[in-house]
Amino acid sequence: SGIGLLVIGKDSLYGQVGPQRVPDLRGLWTGSIYGCMFLDALARTNNPIYGGDDDIDIEITLQQGRSFAGRGGDPEDKVTGILLPDGTVQIQFFDPDHTNRGLATGTLSIEKGRYVMRVYSHGFDDLNRADRPPMMYTAEIVLQKQ
């Protein structure tokens, strides 16, 4: 499961999301991902790979109330999520080519007049893969609506 984090600042949406005040999240979101991963989560001795600010994008194509869905960086990748009344956002990422799933929790805020999602993600592969060992990662993902 993901780790929840709620940051309350002058641009936070805390207390501003409700049935009458749900922002339109549909559209392209671009940003960066930073964290670390093990390419082989089952190996007893290996070192993590630390990544720096790789590009990431998602496109939210469907939204009903506070729930949303769309695609990840590749057209086959799926994204689902929900915006909670306190401004917390939860997202699930799924890559069917690699059977990789990521769960993220964070905040939606307004920065410099644009919506920004700042989430903390944990991902892992299916343990039953035959083609390679399962990998795992933890990362911070920052996305800005275009």
N, C-alpha and C positions, 0 to 999 in steps of 0.2 A: 504494500500500500504506500501511497505517497505521503509526504510530510506537508502539513498545512502551514501556511505562513500568511498572516494578514498584516499589512503595513498600513497604518492610518496616517496620512499626511494631508496637506492642504489640497492636493489634487486627487485624493483617494475617492473612490465611489462608495465608500462605506455609508450605509444607510440611504443611498440614493437609488438603489435598484429595487423596484417593486412592480406589481402588476401594471401600473400606468407609466413606469419609467424604465423600461427595458431598452437599452441601446441596441441599435442595429449593428450586429457583428458581422453581417455578410460582407464578403469581399476578400481581397488579397491581404495577407499579413506577412511581412518580411522581417527578418532579424538575424539573431546569432544564437549559437549554442556553445556552451563552454562546460567542460567537465572532465571526467575520466572514465575509462572502461577497461575491462578484462576481455580479451578476445577469446579466452578459454576459461570460463568460470569454474570448470571442474578440475583444472590443473592445480596440483598442490604447490608448485613453485613457478610463478611467473609474475612479471611486473605489470602494473596498469599502464595504459597509454593515457597521457594527459593531453587534452585537446584545447585549442585556443580559438575562440570566436569564429567557428565555422558558420557559413551561411545556412539559413533554414527558411522555408516558407510554407505556409498553409493557405488554403483557400476555403473559407466558410461559404458554402453554397446554399445551405438550408438552415432556417431558424424558425422555431415555433416557441414563442414566449422566451423563456430563459435557456432553453435547450437548443443546441446547434450541432451541425454535422458538415463534413466536407472532405477534402482530400489533403494529403500531405505533400511532400516534395515531388513524389512521383505520382502519376495519375492513378495508379493502383492502390496507393496508400490511403488509408481511411483515418478520419479524425472525428471523434464525437466529444461533446462537452456540455457543461451546464454552468451558468452564471448564478451563483447563490445570492440571496437578498442582501447579504452584507458586503458584496463586491468581490468575494472570493470566486475564482474560476477554477474548475476542474476539467482536465482534458485527458482523453485516452487516444494514443496513437497506435496504429496497427499497420505493419508492413507485411503483406501476404507473401511476398517473394522470399522473405527471410524468417517468416513466422516470429517476428519481433514485435513485442508489445511494450508500450511505455505509458506510465501513469504520471500525471503532473497535477500539482496544486499550486496556486499562487494568487495573484491579485490582478484586477483590471483597474487601470487608473487613466487619467488624462494628463499627458505631459506635452507641453508646448502646443496645446490645442488638438492633439491626436490621441486616440485610444492606444494604450500600451498594455500588453499582457506580460507579466513577469512571473514565470512559473518554475517550479523545481521538480524535475522529472527523474524517475527511476525506470529503467527498461531492462528487459531480459528476453532471451530466446526460448523457444520451446525446448525442453530438455530431451525430447525424443528425436531430435534431428539426426539424420543419417549421413548428411553430406559434410558436416563440420561440427566442432564442439560449440556448445551454447556460449554466447557472450552476454555480458551485463554492463550497464552503465548508470551513472548518476550525473545529472547536468542541470545547469541553469539555462533556461531558454527565455529570451527577451524578443517579443514580437510587437511590431508597430503596424497598425492598420494603415493601408495606403489609400 
